[in-house]
Amino acid sequence: FCTVPCVALEVVSRDPSIDVVGSFREFLGPWDVEMAKELKPQTIRAKYGVSRALNAIHCTDLPEDGVTESAYFFDLLQNS
């Protein structure tokens, strides 16, 4: 659900030892905006999130889901 235009990014690392999903999730902050504002006030969700449902940004939960989610945004939506 988006209330404004959506920008999709695929964040990857060439170094397999880097936990890209974990690092990006840390950068975004907790999905609960109020918790993000309290615990991690400099994160994206703390700064731009409105509520739990409108928390400014989506990030996959698991690294293995990233391939499926990227395919959805970059392949399926582009061809629809």
All heavy atoms as a GROMACS GRO file, in nm:
protein
  624
    1PHE      N    1   0.084  -0.117   0.000
    1PHE     CA    2   0.000   0.000   0.000
    1PHE      C    3   0.089   0.124   0.000
    1PHE      O    4   0.173   0.141   0.086
    1PHE     CB    5  -0.091  -0.003   0.123
    1PHE     CG    6  -0.174   0.119   0.139
    1PHE    CD1    7  -0.285   0.139   0.059
    1PHE    CD2    8  -0.145   0.213   0.234
    1PHE    CE1    9  -0.363   0.251   0.074
    1PHE    CE2   10  -0.221   0.326   0.250
    1PHE     CZ   11  -0.332   0.344   0.170
    2CYS      N   12   0.074   0.209  -0.097
    2CYS     CA   13   0.153   0.332  -0.106
    2CYS      C   14   0.059   0.452  -0.117
    2CYS      O   15  -0.040   0.447  -0.189
    2CYS     CB   16   0.244   0.331  -0.227
    2CYS     SG   17   0.377   0.214  -0.217
    3THR      N   18   0.092   0.558  -0.048
    3THR     CA   19   0.014   0.681  -0.059
    3THR      C   20   0.083   0.783  -0.148
    3THR      O   21   0.026   0.886  -0.177
    3THR     CB   22  -0.010   0.742   0.081
    3THR    OG1   23   0.117   0.765   0.142
    3THR    CG2   24  -0.092   0.648   0.167
    4VAL      N   25   0.206   0.755  -0.184
    4VAL     CA   26   0.286   0.841  -0.272
    4VAL      C   27   0.358   0.751  -0.372
    4VAL      O   28   0.355   0.630  -0.360
    4VAL     CB   29   0.388   0.924  -0.191
    4VAL    CG1   30   0.317   1.020  -0.096
    4VAL    CG2   31   0.483   0.836  -0.115
    5PRO      N   32   0.424   0.808  -0.471
    5PRO     CA   33   0.497   0.722  -0.564
    5PRO      C   34   0.596   0.629  -0.492
    5PRO      O   35   0.653   0.665  -0.390
    5PRO     CB   36   0.572   0.822  -0.653
    5PRO     CG   37   0.489   0.946  -0.647
    5PRO     CD   38   0.434   0.949  -0.508
    6CYS      N   39   0.613   0.513  -0.548
    6CYS     CA   40   0.700   0.411  -0.490
    6CYS      C   41   0.832   0.406  -0.567
    6CYS      O   42   0.834   0.407  -0.689
    6CYS     CB   43   0.630   0.276  -0.499
    6CYS     SG   44   0.731   0.138  -0.443
    7VAL      N   45   0.941   0.400  -0.494
    7VAL     CA   46   1.074   0.384  -0.553
    7VAL      C   47   1.127   0.250  -0.504
    7VAL      O   48   1.137   0.226  -0.384
    7VAL     CB   49   1.169   0.497  -0.510
    7VAL    CG1   50   1.309   0.472  -0.563
    7VAL    CG2   51   1.116   0.631  -0.555
    8ALA      N   52   1.159   0.161  -0.597
    8ALA     CA   53   1.211   0.029  -0.560
    8ALA      C   54   1.362   0.026  -0.578
    8ALA      O   55   1.415   0.075  -0.677
    8ALA     CB   56   1.146  -0.077  -0.648
    9LEU      N   57   1.429  -0.029  -0.479
    9LEU     CA   58   1.575  -0.045  -0.482
    9LEU      C   59   1.610  -0.190  -0.453
    9LEU      O   60   1.546  -0.253  -0.369
    9LEU     CB   61   1.642   0.040  -0.374
    9LEU     CG   62   1.621   0.189  -0.376
    9LEU    CD1   63   1.679   0.250  -0.248
    9LEU    CD2   64   1.688   0.250  -0.496
   10GLU      N   65   1.709  -0.240  -0.520
   10GLU     CA   66   1.764  -0.371  -0.486
   10GLU      C   67   1.902  -0.343  -0.426
   10GLU      O   68   1.993  -0.296  -0.494
   10GLU     CB   69   1.776  -0.459  -0.608
   10GLU     CG   70   1.830  -0.596  -0.577
   10GLU     CD   71   1.838  -0.685  -0.699
   10GLU    OE1   72   1.839  -0.634  -0.812
   10GLU    OE2   73   1.843  -0.807  -0.680
   11VAL      N   74   1.915  -0.370  -0.297
   11VAL     CA   75   2.040  -0.343  -0.226
   11VAL      C   76   2.117  -0.475  -0.218
   11VAL      O   77   2.068  -0.573  -0.162
   11VAL     CB   78   2.013  -0.287  -0.085
   11VAL    CG1   79   2.143  -0.260  -0.012
   11VAL    CG2   80   1.928  -0.161  -0.094
   12VAL      N   81   2.236  -0.477  -0.275
   12VAL     CA   82   2.316  -0.600  -0.281
   12VAL      C   83   2.460  -0.569  -0.240
   12VAL      O   84   2.502  -0.454  -0.237
   12VAL     CB   85   2.316  -0.662  -0.422
   12VAL    CG1   86   2.176  -0.703  -0.464
   12VAL    CG2   87   2.375  -0.567  -0.524
   13SER      N   88   2.534  -0.675  -0.213
   13SER     CA   89   2.676  -0.664  -0.184
   13SER      C   90   2.750  -0.768  -0.267
   13SER      O   91   2.703  -0.881  -0.282
   13SER     CB   92   2.704  -0.688  -0.036
   13SER     OG   93   2.843  -0.694  -0.013
   14ARG      N   94   2.862  -0.731  -0.318
   14ARG     CA   95   2.946  -0.827  -0.390
   14ARG      C   96   3.023  -0.917  -0.294
   14ARG      O   97   3.076  -1.018  -0.334
   14ARG     CB   98   3.042  -0.753  -0.482
   14ARG     CG   99   2.970  -0.684  -0.594
   14ARG     CD  100   3.065  -0.616  -0.687
   14ARG     NE  101   2.987  -0.547  -0.791
   14ARG     CZ  102   3.039  -0.467  -0.879
   14ARG    NH1  103   3.168  -0.444  -0.878
   14ARG    NH2  104   2.963  -0.409  -0.968
   15ASP      N  105   3.028  -0.876  -0.169
   15ASP     CA  106   3.098  -0.953  -0.067
   15ASP      C  107   2.997  -1.040   0.007
   15ASP      O  108   2.916  -0.990   0.083
   15ASP     CB  109   3.168  -0.857   0.030
   15ASP     CG  110   3.248  -0.927   0.136
   15ASP    OD1  111   3.234  -1.050   0.154
   15ASP    OD2  112   3.327  -0.858   0.204
   16PRO      N  113   3.001  -1.174  -0.012
   16PRO     CA  114   2.902  -1.261   0.052
   16PRO      C  115   2.911  -1.265   0.204
   16PRO      O  116   2.818  -1.312   0.270
   16PRO     CB  117   2.931  -1.399  -0.009
   16PRO     CG  118   3.068  -1.391  -0.064
   16PRO     CD  119   3.095  -1.246  -0.095
   17SER      N  120   3.019  -1.214   0.261
   17SER     CA  121   3.031  -1.215   0.406
   17SER      C  122   2.953  -1.101   0.471
   17SER      O  123   2.936  -1.098   0.592
   17SER     CB  124   3.178  -1.207   0.447
   17SER     OG  125   3.232  -1.080   0.416
   18ILE      N  126   2.904  -1.007   0.391
   18ILE     CA  127   2.829  -0.893   0.444
   18ILE      C  128   2.681  -0.929   0.453
   18ILE      O  129   2.622  -0.978   0.356
   18ILE     CB  130   2.849  -0.769   0.356
   18ILE    CG1  131   2.995  -0.723   0.363
   18ILE    CG2  132   2.755  -0.656   0.398
   18ILE    CD1  133   3.029  -0.608   0.272
   19ASP      N  134   2.623  -0.906   0.568
   19ASP     CA  135   2.480  -0.930   0.590
   19ASP      C  136   2.402  -0.807   0.541
   19ASP      O  137   2.375  -0.716   0.619
   19ASP     CB  138   2.453  -0.956   0.738
   19ASP     CG  139   2.306  -0.973   0.771
   19ASP    OD1  140   2.224  -0.990   0.679
   19ASP    OD2  141   2.274  -0.967   0.892
   20VAL      N  142   2.371  -0.806   0.413
   20VAL     CA  143   2.307  -0.689   0.353
   20VAL      C  144   2.170  -0.664   0.415
   20VAL      O  145   2.137  -0.550   0.449
   20VAL     CB  146   2.294  -0.707   0.200
   20VAL    CG1  147   2.217  -0.593   0.138
   20VAL    CG2  148   2.431  -0.717   0.137
   21VAL      N  149   2.090  -0.769   0.429
   21VAL     CA  150   1.956  -0.751   0.486
   21VAL      C  151   1.965  -0.699   0.628
   21VAL      O  152   1.897  -0.602   0.664
   21VAL     CB  153   1.875  -0.883   0.479
   21VAL    CG1  154   1.744  -0.870   0.554
   21VAL    CG2  155   1.850  -0.922   0.334
   22GLY      N  156   2.048  -0.759   0.711
   22GLY     CA  157   2.062  -0.714   0.849
   22GLY      C  158   2.112  -0.570   0.859
   22GLY      O  159   2.060  -0.491   0.939
   23SER      N  160   2.210  -0.537   0.778
   23SER     CA  161   2.264  -0.400   0.779
   23SER      C  162   2.160  -0.299   0.733
   23SER      O  163   2.146  -0.191   0.792
   23SER     CB  164   2.387  -0.392   0.688
   23SER     OG  165   2.489  -0.474   0.736
   24PHE      N  166   2.086  -0.333   0.628
   24PHE     CA  167   1.985  -0.240   0.577
   24PHE      C  168   1.870  -0.225   0.676
   24PHE      O  169   1.822  -0.114   0.700
   24PHE     CB  170   1.935  -0.286   0.440
   24PHE     CG  171   1.860  -0.181   0.365
   24PHE    CD1  172   1.922  -0.063   0.328
   24PHE    CD2  173   1.728  -0.199   0.329
   24PHE    CE1  174   1.854   0.036   0.258
   24PHE    CE2  175   1.658  -0.101   0.259
   24PHE     CZ  176   1.722   0.016   0.224
   25ARG      N  177   1.830  -0.336   0.738
   25ARG     CA  178   1.723  -0.328   0.838
   25ARG      C  179   1.765  -0.241   0.957
   25ARG      O  180   1.685  -0.167   1.012
   25ARG     CB  181   1.682  -0.468   0.883
   25ARG     CG  182   1.609  -0.546   0.774
   25ARG     CD  183   1.569  -0.686   0.820
   25ARG     NE  184   1.470  -0.681   0.926
   25ARG     CZ  185   1.341  -0.660   0.908
   25ARG    NH1  186   1.293  -0.642   0.787
   25ARG    NH2  187   1.257  -0.660   1.009
   26GLU      N  188   1.889  -0.250   0.996
   26GLU     CA  189   1.941  -0.165   1.104
   26GLU      C  190   1.934  -0.017   1.064
   26GLU      O  191   1.897   0.068   1.144
   26GLU     CB  192   2.086  -0.205   1.137
   26GLU     CG  193   2.144  -0.132   1.254
   26GLU     CD  194   2.084  -0.170   1.388
   26GLU    OE1  195   2.029  -0.280   1.401
   26GLU    OE2  196   2.094  -0.086   1.480
   27PHE      N  197   1.968   0.013   0.941
   27PHE     CA  198   1.963   0.148   0.887
   27PHE      C  199   1.819   0.202   0.885
   27PHE      O  200   1.795   0.319   0.913
   27PHE     CB  201   2.022   0.147   0.746
   27PHE     CG  202   2.007   0.274   0.669
   27PHE    CD1  203   2.076   0.389   0.706
   27PHE    CD2  204   1.925   0.279   0.557
   27PHE    CE1  205   2.062   0.507   0.633
   27PHE    CE2  206   1.911   0.396   0.484
   27PHE     CZ  207   1.980   0.510   0.522
   28LEU      N  208   1.722   0.114   0.855
   28LEU     CA  209   1.582   0.154   0.847
   28LEU      C  210   1.519   0.173   0.984
   28LEU      O  211   1.433   0.258   1.001
   28LEU     CB  212   1.501   0.050   0.770
   28LEU     CG  213   1.547   0.024   0.628
   28LEU    CD1  214   1.460  -0.082   0.563
   28LEU    CD2  215   1.549   0.150   0.547
   29GLY      N  216   1.560   0.094   1.081
   29GLY     CA  217   1.502   0.100   1.214
   29GLY      C  218   1.385   0.006   1.232
   29GLY      O  219   1.340  -0.058   1.136
   30PRO      N  220   1.333  -0.006   1.353
   30PRO     CA  221   1.221  -0.094   1.380
   30PRO      C  222   1.098  -0.058   1.295
   30PRO      O  223   1.074   0.058   1.266
   30PRO     CB  224   1.190  -0.070   1.528
   30PRO     CG  225   1.317  -0.015   1.585
   30PRO     CD  226   1.380   0.063   1.473
   31TRP      N  227   1.020  -0.161   1.258
   31TRP     CA  228   0.902  -0.136   1.174
   31TRP      C  229   0.796  -0.056   1.248
   31TRP      O  230   0.717   0.015   1.187
   31TRP     CB  231   0.843  -0.268   1.120
   31TRP     CG  232   0.786  -0.357   1.226
   31TRP    CD1  233   0.851  -0.452   1.298
   31TRP    CD2  234   0.652  -0.358   1.273
   31TRP    NE1  235   0.767  -0.511   1.387
   31TRP    CE2  236   0.642  -0.455   1.374
   31TRP    CE3  237   0.539  -0.285   1.241
   31TRP    CZ2  238   0.525  -0.482   1.441
   31TRP    CZ3  239   0.421  -0.312   1.309
   31TRP    CH2  240   0.415  -0.410   1.407
   32ASP      N  241   0.793  -0.066   1.380
   32ASP     CA  242   0.700   0.012   1.461
   32ASP      C  243   0.757   0.154   1.474
   32ASP      O  244   0.862   0.175   1.536
   32ASP     CB  245   0.685  -0.053   1.599
   32ASP     CG  246   0.585   0.020   1.687
   32ASP    OD1  247   0.588   0.145   1.693
   32ASP    OD2  248   0.505  -0.049   1.752
   33VAL      N  249   0.692   0.250   1.413
   33VAL     CA  250   0.742   0.387   1.406
   33VAL      C  251   0.765   0.448   1.544
   33VAL      O  252   0.866   0.515   1.568
   33VAL     CB  253   0.646   0.475   1.322
   33VAL    CG1  254   0.687   0.621   1.328
   33VAL    CG2  255   0.644   0.426   1.178
   34GLU      N  256   0.673   0.427   1.636
   34GLU     CA  257   0.689   0.483   1.771
   34GLU      C  258   0.812   0.424   1.839
   34GLU      O  259   0.887   0.495   1.907
   34GLU     CB  260   0.563   0.460   1.855
   34GLU     CG  261   0.442   0.537   1.804
   34GLU     CD  262   0.469   0.687   1.787
   34GLU    OE1  263   0.529   0.749   1.878
   34GLU    OE2  264   0.431   0.743   1.682
   35MET      N  265   0.833   0.294   1.822
   35MET     CA  266   0.951   0.230   1.878
   35MET      C  267   1.077   0.285   1.812
   35MET      O  268   1.178   0.311   1.878
   35MET     CB  269   0.943   0.078   1.859
   35MET     CG  270   1.053   0.002   1.927
   35MET     SD  271   1.043  -0.176   1.897
   35MET     CE  272   0.885  -0.215   1.967
   36ALA      N  273   1.071   0.303   1.681
   36ALA     CA  274   1.186   0.358   1.608
   36ALA      C  275   1.220   0.499   1.659
   36ALA      O  276   1.338   0.531   1.679
   36ALA     CB  277   1.156   0.361   1.458
   37LYS      N  278   1.119   0.581   1.680
   37LYS     CA  279   1.143   0.717   1.729
   37LYS      C  280   1.207   0.718   1.866
   37LYS      O  281   1.291   0.803   1.897
   37LYS     CB  282   1.012   0.796   1.731
   37LYS     CG  283   0.963   0.831   1.592
   37LYS     CD  284   0.832   0.904   1.596
   37LYS     CE  285   0.784   0.935   1.454
   37LYS     NZ  286   0.657   1.005   1.451
   38GLU      N  287   1.170   0.622   1.948
   38GLU     CA  288   1.222   0.614   2.084
   38GLU      C  289   1.363   0.554   2.088
   38GLU      O  290   1.452   0.606   2.154
   38GLU     CB  291   1.128   0.530   2.171
   38GLU     CG  292   1.165   0.522   2.315
   38GLU     CD  293   1.148   0.653   2.392
   38GLU    OE1  294   1.061   0.734   2.353
   38GLU    OE2  295   1.220   0.673   2.490
   39LEU      N  296   1.381   0.441   2.018
   39LEU     CA  297   1.506   0.366   2.028
   39LEU      C  298   1.612   0.402   1.925
   39LEU      O  299   1.731   0.394   1.952
   39LEU     CB  300   1.476   0.216   2.017
   39LEU     CG  301   1.383   0.158   2.123
   39LEU    CD1  302   1.354   0.013   2.093
   39LEU    CD2  303   1.444   0.175   2.261
   40LYS      N  304   1.568   0.438   1.805
   40LYS     CA  305   1.661   0.465   1.694
   40LYS      C  306   1.615   0.589   1.619
   40LYS      O  307   1.572   0.583   1.505
   40LYS     CB  308   1.666   0.346   1.599
   40LYS     CG  309   1.695   0.213   1.664
   40LYS     CD  310   1.834   0.174   1.638
   40LYS     CE  311   1.857   0.035   1.696
   40LYS     NZ  312   1.994   0.000   1.690
   41PRO      N  313   1.623   0.707   1.682
   41PRO     CA  314   1.565   0.829   1.624
   41PRO      C  315   1.629   0.877   1.494
   41PRO      O  316   1.569   0.959   1.424
   41PRO     CB  317   1.582   0.933   1.735
   41PRO     CG  318   1.691   0.880   1.820
   41PRO     CD  319   1.684   0.731   1.811
   42GLN      N  320   1.745   0.828   1.459
   42GLN     CA  321   1.809   0.872   1.335
   42GLN      C  322   1.779   0.782   1.215
   42GLN      O  323   1.832   0.803   1.107
   42GLN     CB  324   1.961   0.880   1.356
   42GLN     CG  325   2.001   0.984   1.458
   42GLN     CD  326   1.950   1.123   1.423
   42GLN    OE1  327   1.964   1.169   1.310
   42GLN    NE2  328   1.888   1.190   1.519
   43THR      N  329   1.694   0.681   1.234
   43THR     CA  330   1.664   0.588   1.125
   43THR      C  331   1.556   0.643   1.032
   43THR      O  332   1.484   0.737   1.066
   43THR     CB  333   1.619   0.451   1.180
   43THR    OG1  334   1.500   0.469   1.257
   43THR    CG2  335   1.728   0.388   1.267
   44ILE      N  336   1.546   0.582   0.916
   44ILE     CA  337   1.448   0.623   0.814
   44ILE      C  338   1.306   0.617   0.868
   44ILE      O  339   1.227   0.710   0.851
   44ILE     CB  340   1.461   0.535   0.688
   44ILE    CG1  341   1.599   0.550   0.624
   44ILE    CG2  342   1.350   0.564   0.588
   44ILE    CD1  343   1.630   0.687   0.570
   45ARG      N  344   1.270   0.508   0.934
   45ARG     CA  345   1.133   0.494   0.984
   45ARG      C  346   1.103   0.594   1.095
   45ARG      O  347   0.992   0.645   1.104
   45ARG     CB  348   1.109   0.351   1.030
   45ARG     CG  349   1.100   0.256   0.912
   45ARG     CD  350   1.069   0.116   0.956
   45ARG     NE  351   1.048   0.030   0.842
   45ARG     CZ  352   1.101  -0.089   0.829
   45ARG    NH1  353   1.179  -0.139   0.924
   45ARG    NH2  354   1.076  -0.162   0.723
   46ALA      N  355   1.200   0.622   1.180
   46ALA     CA  356   1.178   0.721   1.286
   46ALA      C  357   1.156   0.859   1.226
   46ALA      O  358   1.073   0.936   1.274
   46ALA     CB  359   1.297   0.723   1.381
   47LYS      N  360   1.229   0.891   1.121
   47LYS     CA  361   1.218   1.024   1.062
   47LYS      C  362   1.097   1.040   0.971
   47LYS      O  363   1.036   1.147   0.967
   47LYS     CB  364   1.345   1.054   0.981
   47LYS     CG  365   1.468   1.075   1.064
   47LYS     CD  366   1.588   1.105   0.976
   47LYS     CE  367   1.711   1.131   1.058
   47LYS     NZ  368   1.825   1.165   0.973
   48TYR      N  369   1.061   0.937   0.896
   48TYR     CA  370   0.960   0.954   0.792
   48TYR      C  371   0.836   0.867   0.808
   48TYR      O  372   0.738   0.886   0.738
   48TYR     CB  373   1.022   0.927   0.654
   48TYR     CG  374   1.139   1.016   0.627
   48TYR    CD1  375   1.269   0.968   0.631
   48TYR    CD2  376   1.121   1.151   0.601
   48TYR    CE1  377   1.378   1.050   0.608
   48TYR    CE2  378   1.230   1.235   0.578
   48TYR     CZ  379   1.357   1.183   0.582
   48TYR     OH  380   1.464   1.266   0.559
   49GLY      N  381   0.838   0.771   0.900
   49GLY     CA  382   0.722   0.686   0.920
   49GLY      C  383   0.609   0.759   0.990
   49GLY      O  384   0.632   0.851   1.068
   50VAL      N  385   0.487   0.716   0.961
   50VAL     CA  386   0.368   0.777   1.019
   50VAL      C  387   0.301   0.682   1.119
   50VAL      O  388   0.253   0.724   1.223
   50VAL     CB  389   0.268   0.816   0.908
   50VAL    CG1  390   0.139   0.869   0.965
   50VAL    CG2  391   0.331   0.914   0.812
   51SER      N  392   0.298   0.553   1.084
   51SER     CA  393   0.233   0.453   1.168
   51SER      C  394   0.296   0.317   1.138
   51SER      O  395   0.382   0.306   1.051
   51SER     CB  396   0.084   0.448   1.139
   51SER     OG  397   0.061   0.398   1.008
   52ARG      N  398   0.249   0.213   1.206
   52ARG     CA  399   0.299   0.078   1.177
   52ARG      C  400   0.271   0.039   1.032
   52ARG      O  401   0.353  -0.026   0.969
   52ARG     CB  402   0.235  -0.024   1.270
   52ARG     CG  403   0.285  -0.015   1.411
   52ARG     CD  404   0.217  -0.119   1.496
   52ARG     NE  405   0.266  -0.113   1.632
   52ARG     CZ  406   0.224  -0.191   1.728
   52ARG    NH1  407   0.132  -0.282   1.704
   52ARG    NH2  408   0.272  -0.179   1.849
   53ALA      N  409   0.157   0.076   0.982
   53ALA     CA  410   0.120   0.042   0.844
   53ALA      C  411   0.189   0.133   0.743
   53ALA      O  412   0.225   0.090   0.634
   53ALA     CB  413  -0.030   0.049   0.826
   54LEU      N  414   0.208   0.258   0.778
   54LEU     CA  415   0.272   0.356   0.689
   54LEU      C  416   0.409   0.391   0.747
   54LEU      O  417   0.433   0.502   0.792
   54LEU     CB  418   0.185   0.480   0.676
   54LEU     CG  419   0.044   0.459   0.623
   54LEU    CD1  420  -0.037   0.587   0.630
   54LEU    CD2  421   0.048   0.405   0.480
   55ASN      N  422   0.497   0.291   0.745
   55ASN     CA  423   0.627   0.310   0.812
   55ASN      C  424   0.739   0.353   0.718
   55ASN      O  425   0.855   0.336   0.748
   55ASN     CB  426   0.665   0.185   0.892
   55ASN     CG  427   0.690   0.064   0.805
   55ASN    OD1  428   0.699   0.073   0.683
   55ASN    ND2  429   0.702  -0.050   0.869
   56ALA      N  430   0.703   0.409   0.605
   56ALA     CA  431   0.795   0.477   0.513
   56ALA      C  432   0.871   0.386   0.418
   56ALA      O  433   0.904   0.429   0.308
   56ALA     CB  434   0.894   0.566   0.587
   57ILE      N  435   0.900   0.263   0.458
   57ILE     CA  436   0.987   0.181   0.372
   57ILE      C  437   0.968   0.033   0.402
   57ILE      O  438   0.936  -0.006   0.513
   57ILE     CB  439   1.134   0.224   0.392
   57ILE    CG1  440   1.223   0.170   0.283
   57ILE    CG2  441   1.183   0.187   0.530
   57ILE    CD1  442   1.354   0.243   0.272
   58HIS      N  443   0.985  -0.047   0.298
   58HIS     CA  444   0.977  -0.193   0.314
   58HIS      C  445   1.114  -0.253   0.296
   58HIS      O  446   1.192  -0.210   0.211
   58HIS     CB  447   0.882  -0.254   0.211
   58HIS     CG  448   0.890  -0.404   0.208
   58HIS    ND1  449   0.835  -0.481   0.307
   58HIS    CD2  450   0.951  -0.488   0.123
   58HIS    CE1  451   0.860  -0.608   0.281
   58HIS    NE2  452   0.930  -0.616   0.169
   59CYS      N  453   1.144  -0.353   0.374
   59CYS     CA  454   1.266  -0.430   0.358
   59CYS      C  455   1.231  -0.576   0.385
   59CYS      O  456   1.154  -0.606   0.476
   59CYS     CB  457   1.372  -0.384   0.458
   59CYS     SG  458   1.527  -0.475   0.447
   60THR      N  459   1.284  -0.664   0.304
   60THR     CA  460   1.258  -0.806   0.324
   60THR      C  461   1.303  -0.850   0.464
   60THR      O  462   1.394  -0.792   0.522
   60THR     CB  463   1.329  -0.890   0.216
   60THR    OG1  464   1.287  -1.024   0.227
   60THR    CG2  465   1.479  -0.882   0.227
   61ASP      N  466   1.237  -0.951   0.517
   61ASP     CA  467   1.273  -1.005   0.648
   61ASP      C  468   1.390  -1.101   0.640
   61ASP      O  469   1.471  -1.109   0.730
   61ASP     CB  470   1.154  -1.078   0.711
   61ASP     CG  471   1.042  -0.984   0.748
   61ASP    OD1  472   1.069  -0.867   0.774
   61ASP    OD2  473   0.927  -1.030   0.752
   62LEU      N  474   1.395  -1.178   0.532
   62LEU     CA  475   1.494  -1.283   0.518
   62LEU      C  476   1.573  -1.267   0.389
   62LEU      O  477   1.514  -1.236   0.285
   62LEU     CB  478   1.426  -1.420   0.518
   62LEU     CG  479   1.338  -1.450   0.640
   62LEU    CD1  480   1.255  -1.574   0.615
   62LEU    CD2  481   1.426  -1.469   0.763
   63PRO      N  482   1.702  -1.290   0.392
   63PRO     CA  483   1.782  -1.276   0.270
   63PRO      C  484   1.729  -1.358   0.153
   63PRO      O  485   1.728  -1.312   0.040
   63PRO     CB  486   1.921  -1.325   0.313
   63PRO     CG  487   1.925  -1.302   0.460
   63PRO     CD  488   1.784  -1.325   0.508
   64GLU      N  489   1.680  -1.479   0.180
   64GLU     CA  490   1.631  -1.564   0.072
   64GLU      C  491   1.502  -1.510   0.008
   64GLU      O  492   1.469  -1.546  -0.104
   64GLU     CB  493   1.613  -1.710   0.117
   64GLU     CG  494   1.528  -1.728   0.240
   64GLU     CD  495   1.606  -1.721   0.371
   64GLU    OE1  496   1.721  -1.675   0.374
   64GLU    OE2  497   1.547  -1.760   0.473
   65ASP      N  498   1.430  -1.424   0.076
   65ASP     CA  499   1.310  -1.362   0.019
   65ASP      C  500   1.343  -1.248  -0.076
   65ASP      O  501   1.260  -1.206  -0.156
   65ASP     CB  502   1.218  -1.309   0.130
   65ASP     CG  503   1.153  -1.420   0.209
   65ASP    OD1  504   1.157  -1.536   0.165
   65ASP    OD2  505   1.098  -1.389   0.316
   66GLY      N  506   1.464  -1.197  -0.068
   66GLY     CA  507   1.503  -1.084  -0.151
   66GLY      C  508   1.492  -1.112  -0.300
   66GLY      O  509   1.450  -1.026  -0.377
   67VAL      N  510   1.527  -1.231  -0.341
   67VAL     CA  511   1.520  -1.268  -0.483
   67VAL      C  512   1.375  -1.262  -0.532
   67VAL      O  513   1.346  -1.204  -0.637
   67VAL     CB  514   1.580  -1.408  -0.505
   67VAL    CG1  515   1.558  -1.454  -0.648
   67VAL    CG2  516   1.727  -1.408  -0.470
   68THR      N  517   1.282  -1.318  -0.455
   68THR     CA  518   1.141  -1.317  -0.492
   68THR      C  519   1.085  -1.176  -0.495
   68THR      O  520   1.013  -1.138  -0.587
   68THR     CB  521   1.059  -1.404  -0.394
   68THR    OG1  522   1.116  -1.534  -0.392
   68THR    CG2  523   0.914  -1.410  -0.433
   69GLU      N  524   1.118  -1.097  -0.394
   69GLU     CA  525   1.066  -0.960  -0.388
   69GLU      C  526   1.125  -0.873  -0.499
   69GLU      O  527   1.054  -0.791  -0.558
   69GLU     CB  528   1.093  -0.900  -0.251
   69GLU     CG  529   1.011  -0.970  -0.144
   69GLU     CD  530   1.024  -0.906  -0.008
   69GLU    OE1  531   1.060  -0.787   0.002
   69GLU    OE2  532   0.995  -0.975   0.091
   70SER      N  533   1.251  -0.893  -0.531
   70SER     CA  534   1.311  -0.818  -0.643
   70SER      C  535   1.244  -0.856  -0.774
   70SER      O  536   1.216  -0.770  -0.858
   70SER     CB  537   1.461  -0.846  -0.651
   70SER     OG  538   1.526  -0.788  -0.543
   71ALA      N  539   1.216  -0.984  -0.793
   71ALA     CA  540   1.148  -1.028  -0.915
   71ALA      C  541   1.011  -0.964  -0.925
   71ALA      O  542   0.969  -0.922  -1.033
   71ALA     CB  543   1.136  -1.180  -0.917
   72TYR      N  544   0.941  -0.953  -0.813
   72TYR     CA  545   0.808  -0.891  -0.814
   72TYR      C  546   0.817  -0.746  -0.863
   72TYR      O  547   0.746  -0.705  -0.953
   72TYR     CB  548   0.746  -0.896  -0.675
   72TYR     CG  549   0.617  -0.819  -0.666
   72TYR    CD1  550   0.500  -0.871  -0.719
   72TYR    CD2  551   0.613  -0.693  -0.608
   72TYR    CE1  552   0.380  -0.799  -0.713
   72TYR    CE2  553   0.495  -0.622  -0.601
   72TYR     CZ  554   0.380  -0.675  -0.654
   72TYR     OH  555   0.263  -0.604  -0.647
   73PHE      N  556   0.906  -0.670  -0.804
   73PHE     CA  557   0.915  -0.528  -0.839
   73PHE      C  558   0.977  -0.503  -0.976
   73PHE      O  559   0.932  -0.417  -1.051
   73PHE     CB  560   0.994  -0.451  -0.733
   73PHE     CG  561   0.914  -0.422  -0.610
   73PHE    CD1  562   0.936  -0.492  -0.493
   73PHE    CD2  563   0.816  -0.323  -0.612
   73PHE    CE1  564   0.861  -0.465  -0.380
   73PHE    CE2  565   0.742  -0.296  -0.499
   73PHE     CZ  566   0.764  -0.367  -0.384
   74PHE      N  567   1.081  -0.577  -1.008
   74PHE     CA  568   1.156  -0.544  -1.129
   74PHE      C  569   1.116  -0.624  -1.252
   74PHE      O  570   1.141  -0.581  -1.363
   74PHE     CB  571   1.306  -0.558  -1.103
   74PHE     CG  572   1.355  -0.460  -1.001
   74PHE    CD1  573   1.390  -0.502  -0.874
   74PHE    CD2  574   1.362  -0.325  -1.030
   74PHE    CE1  575   1.434  -0.410  -0.779
   74PHE    CE2  576   1.406  -0.233  -0.937
   74PHE     CZ  577   1.442  -0.276  -0.810
   75ASP      N  578   1.053  -0.739  -1.233
   75ASP     CA  579   1.012  -0.820  -1.348
   75ASP      C  580   0.862  -0.818  -1.367
   75ASP      O  581   0.812  -0.775  -1.470
   75ASP     CB  582   1.060  -0.965  -1.332
   75ASP     CG  583   1.213  -0.976  -1.328
   75ASP    OD1  584   1.279  -0.889  -1.386
   75ASP    OD2  585   1.263  -1.072  -1.269
   76LEU      N  586   0.788  -0.860  -1.266
   76LEU     CA  587   0.643  -0.872  -1.279
   76LEU      C  588   0.574  -0.737  -1.299
   76LEU      O  589   0.492  -0.722  -1.388
   76LEU     CB  590   0.584  -0.944  -1.158
   76LEU     CG  591   0.629  -1.089  -1.139
   76LEU    CD1  592   0.577  -1.144  -1.008
   76LEU    CD2  593   0.585  -1.174  -1.256
   77LEU      N  594   0.608  -0.638  -1.218
   77LEU     CA  595   0.543  -0.508  -1.232
   77LEU      C  596   0.582  -0.437  -1.360
   77LEU      O  597   0.501  -0.368  -1.421
   77LEU     CB  598   0.573  -0.419  -1.110
   77LEU     CG  599   0.504  -0.458  -0.980
   77LEU    CD1  600   0.544  -0.362  -0.870
   77LEU    CD2  601   0.354  -0.462  -0.995
   78GLN      N  602   0.706  -0.453  -1.401
   78GLN     CA  603   0.752  -0.389  -1.523
   78GLN      C  604   0.681  -0.446  -1.645
   78GLN      O  605   0.653  -0.372  -1.741
   78GLN     CB  606   0.903  -0.409  -1.539
   78GLN     CG  607   0.960  -0.340  -1.660
   78GLN     CD  608   1.111  -0.356  -1.669
   78GLN    OE1  609   1.170  -0.439  -1.602
   78GLN    NE2  610   1.173  -0.275  -1.750
   79ASN      N  611   0.646  -0.572  -1.641
   79ASN     CA  612   0.581  -0.637  -1.755
   79ASN      C  613   0.429  -0.630  -1.749
   79ASN      O  614   0.362  -0.683  -1.836
   79ASN     CB  615   0.628  -0.782  -1.766
   79ASN     CG  616   0.774  -0.791  -1.798
   79ASN    OD1  617   0.825  -0.709  -1.875
   79ASN    ND2  618   0.843  -0.888  -1.742
   80SER      N  619   0.373  -0.567  -1.647
   80SER     CA  620   0.226  -0.561  -1.637
   80SER      C  621   0.170  -0.436  -1.698
   80SER      O  622   0.234  -0.342  -1.731
   80SER     CB  623   0.182  -0.573  -1.493
   80SER     OG  624   0.231  -0.466  -1.415
   0.00000   0.00000   0.00000
